[in-house]
Every structure is written in C-alpha cells, then in structure tokens.
Amino acid sequence: MPNSLLAVVAPPNRILMGPGPSDISPRVLAAMAAPTVGHLDPYFLRIMDEMQTMLREVFRTENELTLAVSGTGSAGMETCVVNLIEPGDRMLVCQNGVFGGRMADVAGRAGAEVSTIERPFGEVFDPAEVAAAVKEHAPKVVGIVHAETSTGAWQPLEEISQIVHDAGALLLVDCVTSLGGVPVEVDAWGLDAVYSGTQKCLSCPPGLAPVTFSAKAVEVIDNRKSKVASWYLDMTMVRSYWGGERAYHHTAPINMNFGLHEALRIVLEEGLPARHARHMENHLALKAGLLAMGIEYSVPEGQQLPMLNSVFIPAGVDDAAARRQLLEEFGIEIGGGLGPVKGKTWRIGLMGEASSRRNVLLFLAALDKVLADQSVASSGGAGVAAANSSYASA
C-alpha cells in the first residue's frame, strides 16, 4: 500500500472507565516522548535504580528483588509462577474469576501439579476453606488474586497469608488491579511473590509488570534443581541486569520505563494514604449514584473494589448498545462482564487518573441519558444528586 494511503495515528480522546487501561497523566506521556538512550546508558541505569526505590515504597517492602518486568501484567504473573515452580511441584490456586483461572493455567504449563479451590464469580475465599485445602494438598505455592479484575471482588489476605506460611508454603499474589488503589502491604502481610501491571491504578500505559520477591522466595529460586522454564523471565538472570552487575540480558523498553518512573513519582507525590482515600471517596459517590438509579452491585457489601465497580445491568437494557452509546456519544469506555457474568454485569473503572469527581458525575449523567434512550426508566438526575450528596458528606 502506498504511504500516501496510510492514515496518521490519531486516536480519539477517551475517558477510560473500564477495567484497564486507565487514563494517563500528560506528565507520563511526556516522559515517554523523551529521547531514547541505550539500555546500559548511565542515565537509564540511574532511572532503573530510582524505579526500584519507588516500587519498594509503593509495594511497601524492603525486598531486594523488586523490579519492573519487560512485559504486561500477564508477564508478571508468568514471572512469579515459573521462577517458583519446578516440574512436579504442587501449587494450589484460589480461583474465583478469570485471572485465578489464568494463574492455574500458567502453573500447569510450568509443570506443576495444580489443585484449585473455587468460588463463584463475585465472591471471595474464607480463610477456613483455604486452610482445609492447604492441609489436603500440601502445596509448595499458594496463588490467590487480591483484586479480581473480572469480578470486582476484593480478597482479604492477612489471615490467609498466616495459614499458608504456617504450612511451610509460599504465597503468590495477583495485585494487578489493587496496587496504587488500595493498601498493598507486602512485608506486613508476608507476601512472598507479588505481581502487578502499569495500566491500572498506576496510570501508565500497559507494557511493564512490577514484581517483588521475598527473601524466602529468592532462596527458593536460588536453590532450584532445574532451569527456569522461561529464559526471558528468568529472575536469576534478569536480576543481574537490575542489580550491581548490570549484566546484559535483554534490551529493556527504555521509554516505557521513563513513563513508569514518572507515574511512580506522581503516586508518591500524592501519597499512598491520600491516593487510597481518593479512590474510596469516588467509589462511594459512584455507588450512591448507581443505587439511586436502581443499579445494584454484583459483589457483596464489604468486598467491593473501590477502583473496579461491578454492577448488574438493569433489566431490559441492551448491554452492547449501552456501552457503544457511552463510547460514541460521550467518549466513555466501560467494560462488560466476563465468563459466566458476560452480558449480566458492567465493570466501571475508577483507576488512578480516572478516579475523579468529574468522571463520576459525567458517567452518571451519561448513563441516565443512555437508559432513557433505551426506554428504561431514567432516574431524572437522582444519580448525580446522590453522588453530590456523598461528596458533600465526605
């Protein structure tokens, strides 16, 4: 095709209120547009060191092996699994959504003897059922999702972590959606391997996966009897690139790292407590507005993620048509349900830069119009009024 026929890349401006990616600060985009340097340039090595320091602050850990894997959040998941698992190892995975299922799949591909315990989409695990499964299966590693992106369920971890460690196992945790939006206390909770992604509450484009490994997890990696199944994700080599040796392993995505560096600066400028409070305040206002419009949450009270609001689609509403109208008429993206809740739920994200009063009020007003256009009873502005009342009381 002649170059004259190729369109210039000019994406529309969207308000990203789905399950990710989230809105990106202009500061992050500007950092990514900075001049590219070499992956062993002294400037980039300094950026890497500063990123490790900031990631430790955000993860709330002193773990030496803390870095950003060159890949999306799914690469972070594979990194944690393949470095801890050797063929024949037992792994127990707690599966209550799509991403718990993916973890089990990756563990099986790594050669683990995988056992699962399951909860319906939207529910969380009780420590007693985890304890029973750990006793029955005697796993080397237990995997669980802190914030299940497919369902909006928020899993408590502290008691489960104690159960896993009392049994002599390691705890591997998916914090892709939770990091930067709700407390993630790696050291205080005793989490052994944790992975996240850049595109959720850190508000950086997808492309890197922050990970951290406890000293106990590093000891397991160091004492492996077999090579890590993935050369690219082998922490025994990657950590030499991020550590004092600076041994070449791969060419890191330089400008993606610039972007994450700036995103982490923004997180720490705001402060973790203030950032968590902002996500919760906007969640409560959105929830007040949705309830005033007769829209119910699909996750029980007390287990709802503030950054990912999963709600039942009102009766009589055309799911795809509603989301299309929100996108085309208002520039707002929200997500549909996955798996058994596909066509039954919406996933409304309030992550990072997208977690704002403006977005909450705009979305509620836009949704009112969408419902009216589908001949479903409009709230007459009750949703916006309820959200404003929530903000006033806060």
C-alpha positions in Angstrom: 0.0 0.0 0.0 1.5 3.4 -0.9 2.4 5.5 2.1 0.1 8.3 0.9 -2.9 6.0 1.7 -1.8 5.2 5.3 -3.6 7.1 8.0 -1.7 9.0 10.6 -2.1 7.6 14.1 -4.6 9.9 15.7 -6.7 8.0 18.3 -9.8 9.7 19.8 -9.7 11.1 23.3 -11.5 8.7 25.5 -12.4 8.7 29.2 -11.2 5.3 30.2 -13.5 4.0 32.9 -13.2 0.3 32.1 -11.2 -2.5 33.7 -7.9 -1.0 32.2 -6.1 0.7 30.8 -6.8 3.8 32.8 -6.4 7.4 31.9 -2.8 8.6 31.6 -1.4 11.8 33.0 0.1 14.2 30.4 3.3 14.0 32.6 3.6 10.3 31.9 3.0 10.7 28.2 5.6 13.5 28.1 8.2 11.3 29.9 7.6 8.6 27.3 8.3 11.0 24.5 11.7 11.9 25.9 14.8 11.0 23.9 15.7 7.3 23.9 19.0 6.3 25.4 20.8 2.9 25.5 19.7 0.2 27.9 23.1 0.4 29.6 23.4 4.2 29.4 24.4 5.7 32.8 21.3 7.8 32.7 19.0 4.8 32.2 20.8 2.8 34.9 20.0 5.7 37.3 16.4 5.6 36.2 16.3 1.9 37.0 17.7 2.4 40.4 15.2 5.1 41.2 12.4 3.0 39.9 13.4 0.1 42.2 13.4 2.5 45.2 9.9 3.9 44.3 8.5 0.4 43.6 9.6 -0.7 47.1 7.7 2.3 48.5 4.6 1.5 46.6 4.7 -2.2 47.3 5.5 -1.4 51.0 8.5 -3.7 51.1 12.2 -3.9 51.7 12.6 -6.8 49.2 15.9 -6.5 47.3 14.4 -8.4 44.3 11.9 -5.7 43.2 11.8 -4.6 39.6 9.7 -4.0 36.5 9.5 -6.9 34.2 9.6 -6.0 30.5 6.0 -7.1 29.6 2.4 -6.6 30.6 0.8 -7.8 33.9 0.4 -11.3 32.4 4.2 -11.4 32.1 4.4 -10.5 35.8 2.1 -13.5 36.6 4.3 -15.9 34.5 7.4 -14.5 36.1 6.3 -15.3 39.6 4.9 -18.7 38.7 7.8 -20.0 36.5 10.5 -18.8 38.9 9.0 -20.5 42.0 7.6 -23.7 40.3 9.6 -26.6 39.1 8.1 -29.7 37.3 6.3 -31.8 39.8 5.8 -29.1 42.4 2.4 -28.8 43.9 0.6 -25.5 43.5 -2.8 -24.6 45.0 -4.7 -21.8 43.1 -7.7 -20.0 44.5 -10.0 -19.4 41.6 -13.0 -17.0 41.7 -12.6 -15.3 38.4 -10.8 -15.2 35.1 -7.4 -14.3 36.4 -7.3 -17.0 39.1 -8.0 -19.4 36.2 -5.1 -18.0 34.2 -2.8 -18.5 37.1 -3.8 -22.1 37.3 -3.2 -22.5 33.6 0.2 -21.0 33.7 1.2 -23.2 36.7 0.1 -26.3 34.8 2.2 -25.2 31.7 5.2 -24.8 34.1 4.8 -28.5 35.1 3.1 -28.0 38.5 0.6 -30.5 39.9 -2.2 -27.9 40.2 -5.1 -28.1 42.6 -7.8 -25.5 42.7 -10.5 -24.3 45.1 -13.3 -22.3 43.5 -15.8 -19.7 44.4 -18.5 -18.3 42.1 -17.6 -15.1 40.3 -18.0 -12.1 42.7 -17.3 -14.0 45.9 -14.1 -14.2 48.0 -12.4 -17.0 49.9 -12.8 -17.7 53.5 -9.6 -18.5 55.4 -11.0 -21.7 56.7 -11.5 -23.2 53.2 -8.0 -22.1 52.2 -6.7 -23.8 55.4 -8.5 -27.0 54.6 -7.2 -27.1 51.0 -3.6 -26.4 52.1 -3.9 -29.2 54.6 -5.2 -31.6 51.9 -2.9 -30.7 49.1 0.4 -29.7 50.9 1.4 -27.2 48.2 4.7 -25.6 47.7 3.0 -22.4 46.4 -0.5 -21.0 47.0 -1.7 -18.5 44.4 -4.5 -16.0 45.0 -5.9 -12.8 43.4 -6.1 -9.7 45.7 -8.3 -7.7 43.3 -10.1 -9.9 40.8 -10.4 -7.7 37.7 -13.1 -9.8 36.1 -15.5 -9.6 39.0 -14.6 -6.5 41.2 -14.1 -8.7 44.3 -11.6 -7.6 47.0 -9.9 -10.5 48.7 -8.5 -10.1 52.3 -5.0 -11.6 52.6 -3.6 -11.3 56.1 -5.2 -14.3 57.7 -4.7 -16.4 54.6 -1.0 -15.5 54.5 -0.5 -16.7 58.0 -2.2 -20.0 57.2 0.0 -20.5 54.1 3.2 -19.8 56.0 2.3 -22.0 59.0 2.0 -24.8 56.4 5.5 -24.0 55.1 4.3 -22.8 51.7 4.8 -19.6 49.7 2.1 -17.1 49.0 1.9 -15.7 45.4 -0.5 -12.8 44.9 -2.0 -11.0 41.9 -2.1 -7.3 42.7 -2.5 -6.1 39.1 -5.6 -4.0 39.8 -5.0 -3.2 43.5 -1.5 -1.7 43.5 -1.8 2.1 43.9 -5.6 2.0 44.5 -6.0 0.2 47.9 -3.4 -0.8 50.5 -0.9 -3.5 49.4 1.4 -4.3 52.4 3.9 -6.8 51.1 6.1 -7.0 54.1 3.4 -6.5 56.8 1.2 -9.2 55.3 4.1 -11.6 54.5 3.5 -11.9 50.7 6.3 -13.9 49.0 5.8 -13.1 45.3 3.6 -10.3 44.1 3.0 -9.0 40.6 1.1 -6.0 39.2 0.7 -4.1 36.0 1.3 -0.5 34.9 -2.1 0.2 33.2 -4.5 0.1 36.2 -4.1 2.3 39.3 -0.5 3.4 38.4 -2.0 5.1 35.3 0.8 4.3 32.9 0.3 2.6 29.5 0.4 -1.2 29.5 3.9 -2.7 28.9 5.6 -3.3 32.3 4.9 -5.6 35.2 6.2 -4.6 38.7 7.1 -7.6 40.7 8.6 -8.3 44.1 10.0 -11.4 45.7 10.6 -12.0 49.5 13.9 -13.3 50.8 12.3 -16.7 51.3 11.1 -16.7 47.6 14.6 -15.7 46.4 16.1 -18.6 48.4 13.7 -21.0 46.6 14.7 -19.5 43.3 18.4 -19.8 44.1 18.0 -23.5 45.2 16.2 -24.7 42.1 17.2 -28.1 40.7 16.2 -27.1 37.1 16.4 -24.1 35.0 13.5 -21.6 35.0 11.2 -22.7 32.1 11.2 -19.2 30.6 14.6 -17.8 29.5 13.2 -14.3 29.1 11.5 -14.2 32.6 14.3 -16.0 34.5 15.0 -13.9 37.6 18.4 -15.5 38.1 19.5 -13.6 35.0 17.2 -10.6 34.9 18.1 -9.5 38.5 21.8 -9.3 37.3 20.7 -6.6 34.8 18.8 -4.7 37.5 21.5 -5.3 40.2 25.0 -4.1 40.6 26.4 -6.4 37.9 24.4 -4.7 35.1 24.9 -7.9 33.1 23.2 -7.6 29.7 20.1 -9.8 29.5 17.6 -8.0 27.1 17.0 -4.6 25.7 14.6 -3.0 28.1 11.7 -0.9 26.7 13.5 2.3 27.6 10.7 4.8 27.1 8.1 2.6 28.8 10.4 2.7 31.9 10.6 6.5 31.6 6.8 6.5 31.7 6.6 4.2 34.8 9.2 6.3 36.5 7.1 9.4 36.2 3.9 7.5 37.1 5.5 6.3 40.3 6.6 9.9 41.1 3.0 11.0 40.7 1.8 8.2 43.1 4.3 9.1 45.7 3.8 12.9 45.4 0.1 12.3 46.2 1.0 9.8 48.9 -0.4 6.3 49.3 -2.9 7.1 52.1 -4.3 10.1 50.1 -4.4 8.1 46.9 -6.3 5.2 48.6 -8.7 7.7 50.2 -9.4 9.4 46.8 -10.2 6.0 45.2 -12.6 5.2 48.1 -14.3 8.6 48.1 -15.1 8.4 44.4 -16.2 4.8 44.7 -18.7 5.7 47.4 -20.1 8.6 45.4 -20.4 6.4 42.3 -22.1 3.7 44.4 -24.6 6.2 45.9 -25.4 7.4 42.4 -25.9 4.0 40.9 -28.1 2.8 43.8 -30.2 5.9 43.4 -30.7 4.8 39.8 -31.7 1.3 40.9 -28.5 -0.3 39.9 -27.1 -3.0 42.2 -23.6 -4.2 42.8 -22.7 -7.8 41.8 -20.3 -8.1 44.8 -21.4 -8.3 48.4 -21.0 -5.2 50.6 -17.6 -5.0 52.2 -15.9 -7.0 49.4 -16.3 -4.4 46.6 -13.2 -3.0 45.0 -13.2 0.9 45.0 -11.3 1.0 41.7 -13.4 -1.5 39.8 -17.2 -1.4 40.3 -19.0 -4.4 39.1 -22.8 -3.9 38.8 -25.7 -5.8 37.4 -27.1 -4.5 34.1 -30.6 -3.2 34.6 -33.4 -5.4 33.2 -34.4 -4.6 29.7 -31.1 -2.9 28.8 -29.1 -3.9 25.7 -25.6 -4.3 27.1 -23.6 -3.8 23.9 -25.8 -0.9 22.7 -25.5 0.9 26.0 -21.7 0.6 26.1 -21.5 1.6 22.4 -23.6 4.8 23.1 -21.5 5.7 26.1 -18.4 5.4 23.9 -19.6 7.1 20.7 -21.7 9.9 22.3 -19.8 10.6 25.5 -16.4 9.2 24.8 -16.7 7.0 27.9 -15.4 3.4 27.9 -16.7 0.9 30.5 -16.2 -2.9 30.5 -18.6 -5.7 30.1 -18.7 -8.9 32.2 -16.5 -11.9 31.5 -17.1 -15.6 31.7 -20.4 -16.6 33.4 -21.4 -13.0 34.0 -20.9 -11.9 30.4 -24.0 -9.8 29.4 -25.1 -9.6 33.0 -22.6 -7.1 34.5 -20.8 -3.9 33.7 -17.3 -3.2 35.1 -16.9 0.5 35.8 -13.3 1.5 36.5 -12.2 4.4 38.7 -8.4 3.8 38.5 -5.6 6.2 39.1 -6.1 9.3 36.9 -9.6 8.2 36.0 -10.7 8.2 39.6 -12.1 11.7 39.8 -15.3 13.6 40.7 -15.6 14.8 37.1 -15.7 11.3 35.8 -18.1 10.0 38.4 -20.6 12.8 37.7 -20.2 12.7 34.0 -20.7 9.0 33.8 -23.8 9.1 36.0 -25.4 11.8 33.8 -24.4 10.0 30.6 -25.8 6.7 31.9 -29.1 8.4 32.7 -29.4 9.5 29.1 -28.5 6.0 27.8 -31.1 4.3 29.9 -33.7 6.9 28.8 -32.9 6.3 25.2 -33.4 2.6 25.6 -36.9 3.3 27.2 -35.7 2.2 30.6 -36.8 4.5 33.4 -34.4 7.4 33.8 -33.6 8.5 37.4 -34.3 12.1 36.5 -30.9 13.2 37.8 -31.2 11.2 41.0 -27.9 9.5 40.4 -25.9 12.7 40.1 -27.7 14.2 43.1 -26.9 11.2 45.2 -23.2 11.3 44.2 -23.1 15.0 45.0 -24.6 14.3 48.4 -22.0 11.6 49.0 -19.2 14.1 48.2 -20.8 16.7 50.5 -20.9 14.3 53.4 -17.3 13.3 52.8 
